[in-house]
Each structure stands twice: as C-alpha cells, then as structure tokens.
C-alpha cells in the first residue's frame, strides 16, 4: 500500500510502468508476432466448441472431408506415393513436409529418424481405401496413417476436395 510511504514510492511505481511500456514497445517492434500472444492464450483457455455447424446455405457436411497424415522415410518415396494417390483420385492434394524428426520406441529401442510428413486431403468415405493403398505400397512394416475429419473450412476448397476425389 502506498499510504504513508511518500511520493518516492508512487513515482517509483510510475517510473516502473513507464519503463515496462518502453520495453514492451521495443519488444513488439522486434518481435511483432508477440501481438498475437493474448489471442493465442485466450484461445488456449477457452473450452473447445462442439462441432460447429456449417454456415447457413452451405451443403458441406462437417467431417465429410478428412486430412490424412502419413510419414515416409524419404522424399522419393513420399513423392511416389503422393502422385499415385492423386492419380487414383484417392486424395485431392498431398503436401510434403520435409525434414521432420521422429523419435519413437520400436522393438524395445528408442529410435530417431528423419522423415517426410505427407498431409493428404480426401473424402472421409475414401479414408479406408486410401489407407489400404498406402499400406500396400509403403516400405514400413507398420505404416503411420492418421485420419482427422475436417469440421469446417473454406467451402470452395472443401468442395474442390470432394470433386477431385472419387467415391469408390
């Protein structure tokens, strides 16, 4: 409490606030992404919303498009698989994310490998066929294939994914 302590304490507090303001301004100009921190923190503390409905007038069904993640040992194998799934219309698009490091336990030993992550967009109904195809051509004994449904997104893109893939 500042009562009875004199003006020095009060002025010291004001000076500290002023210095903090100056430091914050220099930090924000050097690291502009810090401006996003309050939004990121508020999003992290907010409870997840239930499956949000598609906007009014939309014919997109939440979860009818999925993103499928697959790891590959190298770029050459990833590109071969990516081209094949797009040609077979099992995926509309495949993004290759190079140079990921995977650390995992395999047969009782901790392993560390450099891999390529494939991120595929497809119809959820095609995920089983896509998984089976990947398992048939992939060199790993146990292939990572993880499918996550897309609840919402850019509607023209989601429609393009559906139009670019066939329902088998």
Backbone as ProteinMPNN parsed JSONL, in Angstrom:
{"seq_chain_A": "XXXXXXXXXXXXXXXXXXXXXXXXXXXXXXXXXXXXXXXXXXXXXXXXXXXXXXXXXXXXXXXXXXXXXXXXXXXXXXXXXXXXXXXXXXXXXXXXXXXXXXXXXXXXXXXXXXXXXXXXXXXXXXXXXXXXXXXXXXXXXXXXXXXXXXXXXXXXXXXXXXXXXXXX", "coords_chain_A": {"N_chain_A": [[0.848, -1.168, 0.0], [0.514, 2.252, -0.737], [0.063, 4.377, 0.979], [1.337, 6.608, 3.337], [3.953, 6.147, 2.641], [5.152, 8.003, 1.098], [5.917, 10.228, -1.698], [8.005, 9.161, -3.22], [7.767, 6.374, -3.533], [5.408, 6.177, -4.974], [6.138, 7.595, -7.31], [8.206, 5.932, -8.087], [6.783, 3.653, -8.783], [5.325, 4.601, -10.982], [7.441, 5.207, -12.684], [8.433, 2.622, -13.093], [6.291, 1.462, -14.491], [6.364, 3.07, -16.788], [8.884, 2.376, -17.847], [8.415, -0.338, -18.342], [6.472, -0.079, -20.329], [8.016, 1.122, -22.371], [9.883, -0.923, -22.844], [8.151, -2.931, -23.728], [7.2, -1.813, -26.114], [9.56, -1.821, -27.656], [10.04, -4.562, -27.739], [7.772, -5.459, -29.135], [8.156, -4.228, -31.606], [10.433, -5.51, -32.44], [9.736, -8.207, -32.293], [7.082, -8.846, -33.801], [5.137, -10.836, -33.774], [4.491, -11.253, -31.157], [2.287, -9.752, -30.589], [0.19, -11.392, -31.103], [0.018, -13.047, -28.949], [-1.836, -12.561, -26.686], [-4.294, -13.312, -27.922], [-3.758, -15.965, -28.643], [-3.415, -17.097, -26.112], [-5.95, -16.691, -25.014], [-7.438, -18.322, -26.684], [-6.37, -20.758, -26.023], [-7.272, -21.151, -23.452], [-9.955, -21.242, -23.665], [-12.787, -23.364, -23.667], [-13.07, -26.194, -25.887], [-15.196, -25.86, -28.696], [-18.303, -27.369, -29.458], [-18.918, -29.487, -32.255], [-19.044, -27.339, -34.816], [-21.704, -26.066, -36.73], [-22.1, -26.008, -40.308], [-21.971, -22.96, -42.234], [-25.04, -21.102, -42.801], [-26.959, -22.055, -45.582], [-25.037, -23.594, -46.714], [-23.913, -26.607, -48.206], [-22.097, -28.306, -47.173], [-21.122, -31.059, -45.271], [-20.15, -31.42, -42.037], [-17.125, -33.015, -41.312], [-17.09, -34.62, -43.566], [-14.95, -34.38, -45.22], [-11.536, -35.226, -44.89], [-8.292, -34.94, -43.329], [-5.341, -36.62, -43.901], [-2.568, -38.01, -42.385], [0.658, -39.174, -43.097], [3.759, -40.709, -42.572], [6.931, -40.878, -44.209], [9.995, -42.519, -45.215], [11.705, -41.035, -46.862], [12.059, -38.366, -49.323], [11.762, -39.242, -51.986], [10.197, -41.628, -51.881], [7.916, -40.55, -50.654], [7.034, -38.708, -52.637], [6.449, -40.487, -54.724], [4.34, -42.029, -53.644], [2.525, -39.931, -53.148], [1.958, -38.926, -55.747], [0.747, -41.195, -56.837], [-1.608, -41.553, -55.224], [-3.008, -39.237, -55.837], [-3.314, -39.502, -58.612], [-4.938, -41.783, -58.634], [-7.157, -40.69, -57.619], [-7.677, -40.857, -54.939], [-6.915, -38.996, -53.155], [-7.187, -35.456, -53.079], [-5.191, -33.607, -52.885], [-1.784, -33.536, -51.908], [0.403, -32.563, -49.474], [3.844, -32.244, -48.984], [5.896, -32.363, -46.274], [8.991, -31.677, -45.501], [11.902, -32.97, -43.747], [11.21, -33.698, -41.015], [11.638, -34.748, -37.649], [11.427, -37.809, -36.13], [10.89, -39.384, -33.102], [10.741, -42.335, -31.442], [9.584, -45.419, -29.909], [10.65, -48.579, -30.848], [10.454, -51.95, -31.124], [11.519, -52.324, -28.541], [13.543, -50.428, -28.387], [14.701, -47.05, -28.351], [14.258, -44.972, -31.046], [15.434, -42.645, -33.545], [14.64, -40.806, -36.301], [14.943, -39.162, -39.482], [12.325, -37.942, -41.367], [9.721, -37.627, -43.891], [6.754, -35.86, -43.853], [3.553, -36.543, -45.008], [0.694, -34.821, -45.939], [-2.487, -35.34, -46.614], [-5.497, -34.553, -48.39], [-8.783, -35.622, -48.459], [-11.926, -37.296, -49.202], [-13.772, -38.32, -46.412], [-15.065, -40.771, -46.571], [-13.411, -42.125, -48.304], [-11.176, -42.731, -46.869], [-10.625, -45.385, -45.741], [-10.011, -46.874, -48.126], [-7.877, -45.37, -49.096], [-6.051, -45.709, -46.991], [-5.619, -48.487, -47.155], [-4.448, -48.674, -49.709], [-2.085, -47.173, -49.287], [-0.838, -48.764, -47.345], [-0.267, -50.971, -48.937], [1.758, -50.116, -50.654], [3.732, -48.894, -49.195], [6.968, -48.799, -47.602], [7.353, -49.283, -44.837], [7.066, -51.508, -42.034], [5.035, -51.165, -40.127], [2.825, -48.837, -40.88], [2.358, -45.36, -40.435], [-0.714, -44.003, -40.5], [-2.911, -41.573, -40.122], [-6.069, -40.294, -39.669], [-7.964, -37.361, -39.717], [-11.016, -35.756, -39.246], [-12.388, -32.972, -41.039], [-13.95, -30.295, -39.712], [-14.825, -27.744, -40.433], [-14.134, -25.199, -42.89], [-12.651, -23.471, -45.687], [-15.176, -23.209, -47.854], [-15.28, -23.377, -50.796], [-12.822, -24.692, -51.234], [-13.169, -27.107, -49.799], [-15.253, -28.216, -51.273], [-13.906, -28.535, -53.688], [-12.055, -30.514, -52.956], [-13.818, -32.679, -52.591], [-14.859, -32.862, -55.217], [-12.562, -33.559, -56.601], [-11.907, -36.063, -55.88], [-12.803, -39.497, -56.045], [-15.696, -41.332, -55.168], [-15.466, -44.417, -54.047]], "CA_chain_A": [[0.0, 0.0, 0.0], [1.345, 3.427, -0.893], [-0.258, 5.379, 2.001], [2.346, 6.78, 4.361], [5.286, 5.841, 2.149], [5.701, 9.187, 0.453], [5.803, 10.321, -3.152], [9.05, 8.408, -3.91], [7.25, 5.055, -3.892], [4.44, 6.386, -6.037], [6.889, 7.934, -8.518], [8.933, 4.717, -8.484], [5.819, 2.788, -9.468], [5.05, 5.205, -12.285], [8.653, 5.009, -13.49], [8.496, 1.209, -13.473], [5.305, 1.265, -15.545], [6.859, 3.732, -17.983], [9.959, 1.541, -18.392], [7.787, -1.547, -18.88], [5.846, 0.323, -21.584], [9.082, 1.297, -23.36], [10.417, -2.245, -23.183], [7.135, -3.642, -24.494], [7.189, -1.261, -27.462], [10.733, -2.303, -28.4], [9.851, -5.987, -27.975], [6.772, -5.638, -30.181], [8.701, -3.848, -32.91], [11.415, -6.528, -32.805], [9.04, -9.483, -32.419], [5.685, -8.46, -33.985], [4.212, -11.936, -33.512], [4.079, -11.211, -29.755], [0.956, -9.141, -30.541], [-0.783, -12.478, -31.189], [0.043, -13.831, -27.719], [-3.09, -12.543, -25.922], [-5.315, -14.093, -28.631], [-3.402, -17.377, -28.526], [-3.684, -17.535, -24.744], [-7.392, -16.757, -24.783], [-7.924, -19.486, -27.405], [-5.912, -21.951, -25.322], [-8.018, -21.326, -22.209], [-11.365, -21.38, -23.992], [-13.112, -24.775, -23.897], [-13.348, -26.454, -27.304], [-16.61, -25.778, -29.056], [-18.865, -28.574, -30.067], [-18.849, -29.476, -33.709], [-19.756, -26.163, -35.308], [-22.452, -26.346, -37.953], [-21.675, -25.272, -41.494], [-22.738, -21.714, -42.374], [-26.359, -21.216, -43.416], [-26.923, -22.109, -47.04], [-23.936, -24.445, -47.143], [-24.269, -28.022, -48.293], [-20.982, -29.091, -46.644], [-21.411, -31.835, -44.08], [-18.961, -31.444, -41.187], [-16.479, -34.32, -41.205], [-17.125, -35.395, -44.811], [-13.591, -34.297, -45.766], [-10.546, -35.515, -43.851], [-6.866, -34.771, -43.57], [-4.676, -37.878, -43.577], [-1.128, -37.838, -42.173], [1.461, -40.383, -43.318], [5.198, -40.433, -42.599], [7.714, -41.664, -45.168], [11.417, -42.463, -44.887], [12.442, -40.048, -47.657], [11.316, -37.557, -50.281], [11.469, -40.016, -53.189], [9.049, -42.5, -51.595], [6.757, -39.682, -50.405], [6.547, -38.195, -53.925], [5.872, -41.605, -55.478], [3.03, -42.321, -53.055], [1.662, -38.762, -53.351], [1.494, -38.918, -57.141], [-0.154, -42.335, -57.052], [-2.927, -41.351, -54.612], [-3.706, -38.181, -56.584], [-3.711, -40.097, -59.9], [-6.037, -42.71, -58.378], [-8.227, -39.85, -57.078], [-7.915, -41.184, -53.532], [-6.662, -37.731, -52.458], [-7.225, -34.304, -53.974], [-3.941, -32.87, -52.756], [-0.853, -34.048, -50.901], [1.5, -31.657, -49.129], [5.002, -32.929, -48.426], [6.566, -31.542, -45.272], [10.29, -32.36, -45.376], [12.812, -32.803, -42.597], [10.692, -33.825, -39.662], [12.372, -35.718, -36.848], [10.531, -38.674, -35.367], [11.517, -40.129, -32.002], [9.734, -43.331, -31.093], [10.077, -46.708, -29.425], [10.392, -49.647, -31.803], [11.05, -53.233, -30.743], [12.257, -52.191, -27.297], [14.658, -49.495, -28.509], [14.323, -45.694, -28.742], [14.782, -44.656, -32.376], [15.313, -41.262, -34.022], [14.784, -40.818, -37.757], [14.497, -38.039, -40.296], [11.262, -38.425, -42.245], [8.902, -36.666, -44.627], [5.338, -35.987, -43.494], [2.593, -36.317, -46.083], [-0.601, -34.352, -45.455], [-3.392, -35.579, -47.737], [-6.882, -34.149, -48.213], [-9.633, -36.567, -49.167], [-13.246, -37.53, -48.622], [-13.705, -39.237, -45.274], [-15.505, -42.094, -47.032], [-12.306, -42.766, -49.029], [-10.043, -42.982, -45.964], [-10.238, -46.803, -45.679], [-9.361, -47.261, -49.388], [-6.592, -44.678, -49.118], [-5.193, -46.396, -46.018], [-5.259, -49.802, -47.699], [-3.491, -48.465, -50.796], [-0.804, -46.758, -48.704], [-0.238, -49.953, -46.713], [0.195, -51.896, -49.981], [2.936, -49.604, -51.374], [4.664, -48.247, -48.261], [8.023, -49.731, -47.172], [7.392, -49.55, -43.4], [6.354, -52.677, -41.517], [3.824, -50.578, -39.558], [2.726, -47.514, -41.501], [1.551, -44.353, -39.746], [-1.788, -43.378, -41.275], [-3.811, -40.976, -39.145], [-7.107, -39.541, -40.361], [-8.683, -36.403, -38.883], [-12.099, -35.128, -40.004], [-12.413, -31.51, -41.133], [-15.271, -29.83, -39.278], [-15.193, -26.591, -41.239], [-13.012, -24.607, -43.612], [-13.012, -22.688, -46.861], [-16.133, -24.056, -48.564], [-14.867, -23.726, -52.165], [-11.741, -25.682, -51.167], [-13.734, -28.391, -49.377], [-15.985, -28.75, -52.431], [-12.894, -28.97, -54.657], [-11.556, -31.808, -52.484], [-14.828, -33.686, -52.909], [-14.942, -33.004, -56.673], [-11.299, -34.094, -57.116], [-11.746, -37.449, -55.439], [-13.954, -40.319, -56.418], [-16.267, -42.138, -54.095], [-15.388, -45.8, -54.549]], "C_chain_A": [[0.893, 1.23, 0.0], [1.1, 4.49, 0.178], [0.852, 5.413, 3.039], [3.761, 6.511, 3.897], [5.916, 7.014, 1.416], [5.626, 9.113, -1.052], [6.867, 9.509, -3.884], [8.531, 7.053, -4.389], [6.279, 5.184, -5.052], [5.151, 6.69, -7.35], [7.689, 6.737, -9.018], [8.032, 3.763, -9.24], [5.5, 3.29, -10.857], [6.244, 5.009, -13.207], [8.763, 3.565, -13.959], [7.494, 0.902, -14.588], [5.765, 1.872, -16.863], [7.956, 2.898, -18.641], [9.395, 0.248, -18.996], [7.13, -1.242, -20.225], [6.896, 0.471, -22.685], [9.656, -0.046, -23.8], [9.425, -3.012, -24.052], [7.102, -3.138, -25.927], [8.375, -1.772, -28.274], [10.615, -3.798, -28.674], [8.875, -6.22, -29.124], [7.299, -5.241, -31.552], [9.727, -4.873, -33.38], [10.743, -7.865, -33.091], [7.539, -9.224, -32.587], [4.696, -9.591, -33.693], [3.791, -11.998, -32.044], [2.698, -10.572, -29.597], [-0.129, -10.215, -30.564], [-0.902, -13.257, -29.886], [-1.249, -13.754, -26.917], [-4.188, -13.366, -26.584], [-5.027, -15.583, -28.499], [-3.711, -17.894, -27.126], [-5.179, -17.632, -24.481], [-7.986, -17.958, -25.51], [-7.543, -20.764, -26.664], [-6.725, -22.206, -24.063], [-9.513, -21.497, -22.444], [-11.678, -22.862, -24.219], [-13.422, -25.019, -25.364], [-14.847, -26.431, -27.566], [-17.066, -27.115, -29.617], [-18.785, -28.418, -31.575], [-19.705, -28.344, -34.264], [-20.488, -26.512, -36.596], [-21.888, -25.527, -39.111], [-22.522, -24.002, -41.587], [-24.065, -21.963, -43.083], [-26.219, -21.201, -44.934], [-25.822, -22.994, -47.583], [-24.418, -25.882, -47.229], [-23.117, -28.9, -47.815], [-21.408, -29.789, -45.36], [-20.123, -31.943, -43.268], [-18.42, -32.871, -41.083], [-16.483, -35.131, -42.486], [-15.815, -35.322, -45.594], [-12.645, -34.546, -44.606], [-9.152, -35.151, -44.314], [-6.214, -36.058, -43.082], [-3.174, -37.615, -43.496], [-0.428, -39.173, -42.314], [2.927, -39.965, -43.293], [5.876, -41.391, -43.563], [9.197, -41.522, -44.837], [12.205, -41.423, -45.682], [11.522, -39.388, -48.681], [10.888, -38.364, -51.504], [10.244, -40.906, -52.985], [7.795, -41.664, -51.379], [6.174, -39.162, -51.714], [5.887, -39.293, -54.75], [4.473, -41.932, -54.963], [2.056, -41.173, -53.303], [1.1, -38.73, -54.768], [0.48, -40.031, -57.393], [-1.532, -42.083, -56.451], [-3.708, -40.24, -55.307], [-4.173, -38.73, -57.936], [-4.902, -41.039, -59.737], [-7.264, -41.996, -57.808], [-8.64, -40.271, -55.67], [-7.666, -39.962, -52.648], [-6.682, -36.612, -53.479], [-5.879, -33.599, -54.014], [-3.097, -33.54, -51.689], [0.241, -33.01, -50.71], [2.629, -32.488, -48.532], [5.736, -31.96, -47.503], [7.897, -32.222, -44.972], [10.938, -32.142, -44.004], [12.122, -32.773, -41.244], [11.557, -34.85, -38.941], [11.368, -36.501, -36.024], [11.344, -39.44, -34.334], [10.437, -41.064, -31.467], [10.403, -44.593, -30.552], [9.694, -47.765, -30.446], [11.173, -50.88, -31.388], [11.992, -53.092, -29.553], [13.406, -51.203, -27.312], [14.136, -48.114, -28.915], [15.043, -45.357, -30.052], [14.602, -43.163, -32.658], [15.61, -41.263, -35.508], [14.33, -39.503, -38.361], [13.472, -38.594, -41.276], [10.631, -37.268, -43.003], [7.46, -36.923, -44.213], [4.497, -35.678, -44.724], [1.274, -35.899, -45.44], [-1.562, -34.386, -46.651], [-4.798, -35.092, -47.399], [-7.756, -35.041, -49.081], [-11.031, -36.565, -48.57], [-13.089, -38.543, -47.491], [-14.096, -40.65, -45.69], [-14.399, -42.843, -47.774], [-11.134, -43.138, -48.126], [-9.678, -44.471, -45.857], [-9.524, -47.282, -46.957], [-7.98, -46.624, -49.502], [-5.601, -45.371, -48.184], [-4.712, -47.733, -46.575], [-4.242, -49.661, -48.833], [-2.113, -48.094, -50.237], [-0.099, -47.96, -48.071], [0.344, -50.891, -47.776], [1.477, -51.426, -50.679], [4.025, -49.041, -50.458], [5.708, -49.242, -47.762], [8.037, -50.071, -45.68], [6.596, -50.802, -43.041], [5.017, -52.25, -40.901], [3.775, -49.127, -40.028], [1.875, -46.585, -40.638], [0.557, -43.774, -40.742], [-2.797, -42.888, -40.244], [-4.789, -40.065, -39.889], [-7.86, -38.651, -39.373], [-9.773, -35.734, -39.719], [-12.012, -33.6, -39.946], [-13.824, -31.053, -40.784], [-15.754, -28.646, -40.107], [-13.942, -26.031, -41.892], [-13.534, -23.768, -44.76], [-13.894, -23.568, -47.757], [-15.746, -24.35, -50.014], [-13.741, -24.771, -52.182], [-12.295, -27.057, -50.795], [-14.535, -29.035, -50.505], [-15.016, -29.245, -53.493], [-12.314, -30.33, -54.242], [-12.539, -32.908, -52.845], [-14.919, -33.936, -54.423], [-13.71, -33.686, -57.264], [-11.047, -35.538, -56.712], [-12.992, -38.232, -55.835], [-14.435, -41.081, -55.204], [-16.325, -43.57, -54.598], [-16.254, -46.73, -53.749]], "O_chain_A": [[1.924, 1.245, 0.672], [1.883, 5.436, 0.27], [1.259, 4.374, 3.559], [4.694, 6.635, 4.69], [7.117, 6.997, 1.147], [5.311, 8.067, -1.62], [6.677, 9.186, -5.057], [8.817, 6.632, -5.51], [6.319, 4.398, -5.999], [4.815, 6.117, -8.387], [7.836, 6.543, -10.224], [8.45, 3.139, -10.215], [5.413, 2.507, -11.804], [6.076, 4.682, -14.381], [9.147, 3.312, -15.101], [7.811, 0.167, -15.523], [5.584, 1.278, -17.925], [7.958, 2.731, -19.86], [9.855, -0.2, -20.047], [7.215, -2.044, -21.155], [6.693, 0.001, -23.805], [9.887, -0.273, -24.987], [9.825, -3.673, -25.01], [6.988, -3.933, -26.861], [8.223, -2.116, -29.446], [11.044, -4.262, -29.73], [9.11, -7.069, -29.983], [6.932, -5.851, -32.556], [9.879, -5.089, -34.583], [11.131, -8.574, -34.019], [6.787, -9.364, -31.623], [3.532, -9.325, -33.395], [2.844, -12.708, -31.705], [2.013, -10.809, -28.603], [-1.244, -9.979, -30.098], [-1.83, -14.05, -29.729], [-1.74, -14.799, -26.489], [-4.942, -14.05, -25.892], [-5.94, -16.377, -28.271], [-4.214, -19.007, -26.971], [-5.63, -18.553, -23.799], [-8.938, -18.561, -25.015], [-8.295, -21.739, -26.672], [-6.859, -23.355, -23.641], [-10.253, -21.856, -21.528], [-10.914, -23.551, -24.896], [-13.981, -24.144, -26.027], [-15.649, -26.915, -26.767], [-16.279, -27.877, -30.178], [-18.602, -27.313, -32.086], [-20.933, -28.385, -34.191], [-19.932, -27.188, -37.461], [-21.275, -24.48, -38.905], [-23.647, -23.961, -41.088], [-24.201, -22.907, -43.861], [-25.445, -20.421, -45.49], [-25.687, -23.132, -48.799], [-25.234, -26.321, -46.419], [-23.145, -30.113, -48.023], [-21.989, -29.168, -44.47], [-19.126, -32.488, -43.743], [-19.164, -33.81, -40.803], [-15.933, -36.232, -42.508], [-15.593, -36.104, -46.519], [-12.909, -34.132, -43.478], [-8.867, -35.065, -45.508], [-6.502, -36.53, -41.982], [-2.582, -37.065, -44.424], [-0.849, -40.176, -41.738], [3.299, -38.976, -43.924], [5.469, -42.542, -43.721], [9.612, -40.524, -44.249], [13.258, -40.973, -45.232], [10.376, -39.794, -48.875], [9.776, -38.191, -52.003], [9.351, -40.932, -53.832], [6.723, -42.025, -51.864], [4.956, -39.169, -51.893], [4.873, -39.051, -55.405], [3.536, -42.093, -55.746], [0.893, -41.407, -53.631], [-0.099, -38.529, -54.961], [-0.522, -39.827, -58.079], [-2.538, -42.368, -57.101], [-4.936, -40.291, -55.364], [-5.296, -38.459, -58.361], [-5.777, -41.09, -60.602], [-8.288, -42.627, -57.546], [-9.783, -40.076, -55.257], [-8.153, -39.902, -51.52], [-6.244, -36.793, -54.615], [-5.477, -33.062, -55.046], [-3.616, -34.048, -50.695], [0.921, -32.625, -51.662], [2.393, -33.338, -47.673], [6.14, -30.873, -47.916], [7.932, -33.231, -44.269], [10.561, -31.257, -43.236], [12.418, -31.913, -40.415], [12.144, -35.726, -39.577], [10.554, -35.921, -35.305], [12.356, -40.062, -34.655], [9.352, -40.623, -31.087], [11.605, -44.806, -30.712], [8.538, -47.838, -30.863], [12.402, -50.855, -31.31], [13.092, -53.644, -29.536], [14.172, -51.137, -26.351], [13.225, -48.018, -29.737], [16.267, -45.446, -30.148], [13.731, -42.509, -32.084], [16.692, -41.668, -35.934], [13.454, -38.821, -37.829], [13.723, -39.6, -41.939], [10.958, -36.101, -42.788], [6.997, -38.064, -44.221], [4.71, -34.669, -45.396], [0.796, -36.546, -44.509], [-1.462, -33.574, -47.57], [-5.239, -35.205, -46.255], [-7.511, -35.2, -50.277], [-11.285, -35.913, -47.557], [-12.344, -39.514, -47.622], [-13.514, -41.621, -45.207], [-14.443, -44.07, -47.864], [-10.195, -43.794, -48.576], [-8.488, -44.788, -45.882], [-8.539, -48.016, -46.873], [-7.029, -47.263, -49.952], [-4.446, -45.592, -48.549], [-3.531, -48.065, -46.473], [-3.286, -50.432, -48.912], [-1.097, -48.639, -50.667], [1.105, -48.141, -48.25], [1.357, -51.542, -47.524], [2.208, -52.244, -51.238], [5.127, -48.746, -50.92], [5.383, -50.404, -47.521], [8.669, -51.052, -45.288], [5.582, -51.11, -43.668], [3.992, -52.893, -41.127], [4.589, -48.3, -39.617], [0.805, -46.971, -40.168], [0.948, -43.129, -41.715], [-3.456, -43.685, -39.577], [-4.381, -39.179, -40.64], [-8.33, -39.114, -38.333], [-9.484, -35.199, -40.79], [-11.615, -33.023, -38.934], [-14.781, -31.388, -41.482], [-16.934, -28.55, -40.444], [-12.824, -26.353, -41.491], [-14.709, -23.403, -44.799], [-13.423, -24.543, -48.343], [-15.875, -25.499, -50.437], [-13.717, -25.639, -53.055], [-11.929, -28.06, -51.409], [-14.504, -30.253, -50.676], [-15.27, -30.265, -54.133], [-12.106, -31.199, -55.09], [-12.139, -33.957, -53.35], [-15.041, -35.081, -54.859], [-13.8, -34.321, -58.315], [-10.08, -36.157, -57.157], [-14.088, -37.68, -55.94], [-13.652, -41.427, -54.321], [-17.131, -43.9, -55.468], [-16.305, -47.926, -54.036]]}, "name": "protein", "num_of_chains": 1, "seq": "XXXXXXXXXXXXXXXXXXXXXXXXXXXXXXXXXXXXXXXXXXXXXXXXXXXXXXXXXXXXXXXXXXXXXXXXXXXXXXXXXXXXXXXXXXXXXXXXXXXXXXXXXXXXXXXXXXXXXXXXXXXXXXXXXXXXXXXXXXXXXXXXXXXXXXXXXXXXXXXXXXXXXXXX"}
